[in-house]
Amino acid sequence: MKRTRTIVLAVASVGFLLTASFVSNTDVVPAEPRQPQNSRELGEVLFNDVILSVDRTKSCASCHKAAFAFADNMAKSPGVNGNITERNTPSVMYLSKSKHFFWDGRARTYEEQALGPIASPKEMGLALPEAEKRLKEDVYYQAAFQRVFKTEPSLLLLSKALADFQRTLAPHDSPFDRYSAGNMDALSPAAIRGMEVFIYDANCVFCHKEPYFDNDEYFNIGLYNGKDRNDKGRFGITKDSADLGSFETPPLRNIALTAPYMHDGSINTLEEVIDFYNDPNKLVNNSRNRHKELKPLKLTKQKVSDLMAFLNSLTDDSFAHRKPPIAGARTTAR
């Protein structure tokens, strides 16, 4: 009996996007993408493949979208079986120097982080032993893992490939990078003033440190009140009352592309983020355990505008105008 399958392939390393629709039967072998040449390329294919979700409807790329700097454009993302993620989807870019992963820091390595969403019931919902079994039974992945790793698929190698791909998501080609390299014309006068606001007036560098403008520490910024805002954050991992309502500080690179913001996706625009820091009590006037250094900024309209210009200068050229998929993909409706 004939059945229709659609395979969408995108292979960045050879610079083309191929879409093939066809009817297959026992006499026709479906087309496959070319074999990956290394762990990064294999990870890119896996990152985009729905084979790693329980109902074959979601891939890592379903929530980590290239057009939004590998974050999402909604407060919380849809997972399998009608589920919604508990927290906002963070970008997976610029995490190679991180010591902890996820908003609450529950993963200690890139590899551990890579497997988390696959097994999460609210995200991809696939038991890890079943993920390994699927890869071992898949003809394409049998050949791909043999080519790259000289052995059959395994969870260890799955996590390595996904992590190796994600480690490459750090192009460093923003206006800020060109300015830092000595091109004094790379930033506008407003962005240069905004950098001074970022460093001095707002003291954003207390939490957001170069080179990625992130931090492996955890802060309660005033979005927790124990009532309608009751995500305990890092406390759920450490059980330390000092961590109540605290979350890891994400990188600010490409921040202009990753709205909505905060762990719960509750702030819609970058302007509203700055407005929140200008006066946190306007949004949550009964917050608990807010970090003592996080006081209202009270920036003028001009300084807010300049700070916006600087934050926009952290957007990488290679991601600002690119639409997904941007990488090797094997997304097959089966």
C-alpha positions as CSV (number, residue, x, y, z in Angstrom):
1,M,0.0,0.0,0.0
2,K,1.4,3.4,-0.9
3,R,2.0,6.0,1.7
4,T,3.1,9.6,1.4
5,R,6.1,10.9,3.3
6,T,7.7,14.3,3.3
7,I,11.3,14.8,4.2
8,V,12.7,18.3,4.8
9,L,16.4,18.4,4.7
10,A,18.6,21.4,5.5
11,V,22.3,20.9,5.5
12,A,24.2,24.1,6.4
13,S,27.7,22.7,5.6
14,V,26.9,22.4,1.9
15,G,24.6,25.4,1.9
16,F,21.3,24.1,0.5
17,L,17.8,23.4,1.5
18,L,16.1,20.5,-0.2
19,T,12.4,19.6,0.1
20,A,11.3,16.3,-1.3
21,S,7.8,14.9,-1.4
22,F,7.2,11.5,-2.8
23,V,5.1,8.3,-2.7
24,S,6.9,5.2,-1.5
25,N,6.2,1.5,-1.6
26,T,8.3,-1.6,-1.2
27,D,10.1,-0.9,-4.4
28,V,11.2,2.7,-3.6
29,V,13.8,3.6,-1.0
30,P,13.1,7.0,0.6
31,A,15.8,9.6,0.2
32,E,18.0,10.5,3.2
33,P,20.3,13.4,3.9
34,R,24.0,13.0,3.3
35,Q,25.9,11.3,6.1
36,P,27.3,13.7,8.7
37,Q,31.1,14.0,8.7
38,N,31.6,14.7,12.4
39,S,29.9,14.9,15.8
40,R,28.8,18.5,15.3
41,E,27.0,17.7,12.1
42,L,25.4,14.6,13.5
43,G,24.2,16.6,16.5
44,E,22.7,19.2,14.2
45,V,20.7,16.5,12.4
46,L,19.5,15.0,15.7
47,F,18.6,18.5,17.0
48,N,16.1,18.8,14.2
49,D,14.7,15.3,14.1
50,V,11.3,14.5,15.5
51,I,12.4,10.9,16.1
52,L,13.5,11.9,19.6
53,S,9.9,12.8,20.7
54,V,7.4,10.2,21.9
55,D,4.9,10.8,19.2
56,R,7.4,12.0,16.5
57,T,5.9,15.5,16.4
58,K,8.6,17.6,18.2
59,S,12.3,18.1,17.9
60,C,14.8,20.2,19.9
61,A,14.4,22.8,17.2
62,S,10.6,22.9,17.8
63,C,11.3,25.1,20.8
64,H,14.8,26.3,20.2
65,K,14.2,28.2,16.9
66,A,17.0,29.6,14.9
67,A,15.1,32.7,14.0
68,F,14.8,33.6,17.7
69,A,18.5,32.9,18.5
70,F,17.6,29.3,19.4
71,A,15.0,30.4,22.0
72,D,11.2,30.6,21.4
73,N,8.8,33.4,20.7
74,M,6.2,32.5,23.3
75,A,6.0,32.6,27.0
76,K,5.9,28.9,27.4
77,S,6.3,26.3,24.6
78,P,4.0,23.5,23.5
79,G,5.3,20.0,24.1
80,V,3.9,16.6,23.3
81,N,0.4,15.5,24.1
82,G,-0.9,19.0,24.5
83,N,1.5,19.8,27.3
84,I,3.0,23.2,27.9
85,T,6.5,23.7,29.4
86,E,6.7,25.0,32.9
87,R,9.2,27.8,32.1
88,N,10.2,30.0,29.2
89,T,12.4,28.3,26.7
90,P,15.9,29.9,27.0
91,S,18.4,30.2,24.2
92,V,21.0,27.4,23.9
93,M,23.5,29.8,22.4
94,Y,26.7,30.9,24.2
95,L,26.5,28.3,26.9
96,S,29.9,26.6,26.4
97,K,31.4,28.3,29.5
98,S,28.4,27.6,31.7
99,K,28.8,25.4,34.8
100,H,25.1,24.8,35.2
101,F,22.2,24.5,32.8
102,F,18.4,25.2,32.8
103,W,16.9,28.0,34.8
104,D,17.4,26.2,38.1
105,G,20.8,24.8,37.2
106,R,19.8,21.2,37.7
107,A,22.2,20.0,34.9
108,R,25.9,20.2,35.4
109,T,27.1,19.5,31.8
110,Y,26.1,20.3,28.3
111,E,25.6,16.6,27.7
112,E,23.3,16.2,30.7
113,Q,21.3,19.3,29.5
114,A,21.0,17.8,26.0
115,L,19.1,14.7,27.2
116,G,16.8,16.5,29.7
117,P,14.1,17.8,27.2
118,I,13.9,14.5,25.4
119,A,12.9,12.6,28.6
120,S,10.7,15.5,30.0
121,P,7.0,14.5,29.9
122,K,6.0,18.1,29.1
123,E,8.6,18.6,26.4
124,M,9.4,15.6,24.1
125,G,8.2,12.8,26.4
126,L,10.4,10.0,25.2
127,A,12.0,7.6,27.7
128,L,15.8,7.6,27.1
129,P,16.0,3.8,26.7
130,E,13.4,4.1,23.9
131,A,15.4,7.0,22.3
132,E,18.4,4.8,22.2
133,K,16.4,1.9,20.8
134,R,14.9,4.1,18.0
135,L,18.3,5.3,16.9
136,K,19.7,1.7,16.9
137,E,16.8,0.5,14.7
138,D,17.0,3.4,12.3
139,V,19.1,2.6,9.2
140,Y,20.2,6.2,8.7
141,Y,21.5,6.6,12.3
142,Q,23.1,3.2,12.2
143,A,25.3,4.4,9.4
144,A,25.7,7.9,10.8
145,F,27.0,6.8,14.2
146,Q,29.3,4.2,12.6
147,R,30.8,6.9,10.4
148,V,31.3,9.5,13.2
149,F,31.9,7.3,16.2
150,K,32.8,3.9,14.8
151,T,30.1,2.3,16.9
152,E,26.4,1.9,17.2
153,P,24.1,4.6,18.6
154,S,24.0,5.1,22.4
155,L,22.7,7.6,24.9
156,L,26.2,8.7,25.7
157,L,27.0,9.4,22.0
158,L,23.6,11.0,21.5
159,S,24.3,13.5,24.3
160,K,27.8,14.1,23.0
161,A,26.6,14.9,19.5
162,L,23.8,17.2,20.6
163,A,26.2,19.0,23.0
164,D,28.9,19.3,20.3
165,F,26.4,21.0,18.0
166,Q,25.2,23.4,20.6
167,R,28.7,24.4,21.5
168,T,29.2,25.8,18.0
169,L,26.3,28.3,18.5
170,A,28.5,31.2,19.4
171,P,29.4,33.2,16.3
172,H,30.7,36.4,17.9
173,D,29.8,38.5,14.9
174,S,27.7,41.3,16.6
175,P,28.4,45.0,16.3
176,F,29.6,44.8,19.9
177,D,32.2,42.2,18.9
178,R,33.5,44.4,16.0
179,Y,33.7,47.3,18.4
180,S,35.6,45.2,21.0
181,A,38.0,44.2,18.2
182,G,38.9,47.8,17.5
183,N,36.3,49.0,15.0
184,M,35.3,52.2,16.7
185,D,32.5,52.8,14.1
186,A,30.8,49.5,14.8
187,L,28.6,51.0,17.6
188,S,26.4,54.1,17.2
189,P,26.9,57.0,19.7
190,A,23.7,55.9,21.4
191,A,25.0,52.3,21.8
192,I,28.2,53.6,23.3
193,R,26.3,55.7,25.7
194,G,24.1,52.7,26.5
195,M,27.2,50.6,27.2
196,E,28.2,53.2,29.8
197,V,24.6,53.0,31.3
198,F,25.0,49.2,31.3
199,I,28.3,49.4,33.2
200,Y,27.8,52.4,35.5
201,D,24.3,53.7,35.9
202,A,22.4,50.4,35.9
203,N,25.3,48.2,37.1
204,C,24.0,45.4,34.9
205,V,27.5,43.9,35.0
206,F,26.9,42.9,38.6
207,C,24.9,39.9,37.1
208,H,25.7,40.0,33.3
209,K,29.5,39.6,32.9
210,E,31.5,39.5,29.7
211,P,32.2,37.8,27.4
212,Y,28.6,36.3,27.2
213,F,26.9,38.7,29.6
214,D,25.8,35.9,31.8
215,N,26.6,34.5,35.3
216,D,26.7,31.1,36.9
217,E,25.2,32.5,40.0
218,Y,21.5,32.6,40.9
219,F,19.5,35.7,41.7
220,N,15.9,36.5,42.8
221,I,15.1,39.6,40.9
222,G,11.7,40.2,42.5
223,L,9.4,38.1,40.4
224,Y,8.6,35.7,43.3
225,N,5.9,36.4,45.9
226,G,5.0,32.9,47.0
227,K,1.4,33.4,45.8
228,D,0.5,33.9,42.2
229,R,4.2,33.9,41.4
230,N,5.3,30.8,43.1
231,D,8.1,29.2,41.1
232,K,10.7,28.5,43.7
233,G,13.5,28.2,41.2
234,R,16.9,27.1,42.4
235,F,15.4,26.3,45.8
236,G,13.8,23.2,44.2
237,I,17.3,21.9,43.7
238,T,19.2,23.1,46.8
239,K,16.4,23.4,49.4
240,D,18.4,26.4,50.6
241,S,16.0,29.2,51.7
242,A,18.5,31.7,50.3
243,D,17.7,30.4,46.8
244,L,14.0,30.8,47.1
245,G,12.7,32.4,43.8
246,S,16.2,32.5,42.4
247,F,17.2,31.7,38.8
248,E,20.4,31.5,36.8
249,T,21.4,34.6,34.8
250,P,21.2,33.8,31.1
251,P,23.4,35.3,28.4
252,L,22.3,38.6,27.0
253,R,23.8,38.0,23.6
254,N,21.0,38.1,21.0
255,I,18.6,39.3,23.7
256,A,16.7,41.4,21.2
257,L,15.6,38.2,19.4
258,T,14.5,36.1,22.4
259,A,11.3,37.8,23.7
260,P,9.3,37.2,25.8
261,Y,11.6,37.4,28.8
262,M,12.3,36.0,32.3
263,H,11.9,32.4,33.5
264,D,8.2,32.6,33.2
265,G,8.0,34.6,30.0
266,S,6.0,37.2,31.8
267,I,7.6,40.3,30.3
268,N,6.8,40.8,26.6
269,T,9.4,43.3,25.3
270,L,12.9,44.4,26.0
271,E,11.6,47.9,26.8
272,E,9.3,46.4,29.4
273,V,12.3,44.5,30.9
274,I,14.1,47.8,31.5
275,D,10.9,49.3,32.8
276,F,10.7,46.5,35.3
277,Y,14.3,47.1,36.5
278,N,13.5,50.8,36.7
279,D,10.8,50.1,39.2
280,P,10.2,46.3,40.1
281,N,7.4,47.1,42.5
282,K,5.1,48.2,39.6
283,L,5.0,44.6,38.4
284,V,5.3,42.7,41.7
285,N,4.8,44.9,44.8
286,N,4.8,42.1,47.3
287,S,8.0,40.2,46.2
288,R,9.9,38.0,48.6
289,N,13.6,37.4,49.0
290,R,14.6,39.9,46.2
291,H,18.4,40.3,46.0
292,K,19.6,43.3,48.1
293,E,21.6,44.7,45.2
294,L,18.6,44.8,42.9
295,K,17.2,48.3,43.6
296,P,15.1,50.5,41.3
297,L,17.3,52.0,38.6
298,K,15.2,55.1,37.9
299,L,16.8,55.6,34.6
300,T,15.8,58.6,32.5
301,K,14.0,58.1,29.1
302,Q,17.3,59.0,27.3
303,K,19.3,56.5,29.3
304,V,16.6,53.8,28.7
305,S,16.8,54.5,24.9
306,D,20.6,54.4,25.0
307,L,20.6,51.1,27.0
308,M,18.2,49.7,24.4
309,A,20.7,50.6,21.6
310,F,23.5,48.8,23.4
311,L,21.5,45.7,24.0
312,N,20.5,45.6,20.3
313,S,24.2,45.8,19.5
314,L,24.7,42.3,21.1
315,T,22.7,40.7,18.2
316,D,24.9,38.5,15.9
317,D,24.6,39.4,12.2
318,S,24.5,35.7,11.3
319,F,21.3,35.2,13.4
320,A,19.6,38.5,13.1
321,H,18.2,37.9,9.6
322,R,18.2,34.2,9.3
323,K,15.1,32.0,9.4
324,P,15.0,28.4,10.5
325,P,16.0,25.8,9.6
326,I,19.6,26.9,9.5
327,A,21.3,23.6,10.1
328,G,21.5,20.0,9.1
329,A,18.0,18.5,9.5
330,R,16.3,15.2,9.0
331,T,12.7,15.9,9.9
332,T,10.5,13.0,8.8
333,A,6.8,12.4,9.2
334,R,6.7,8.7,9.9
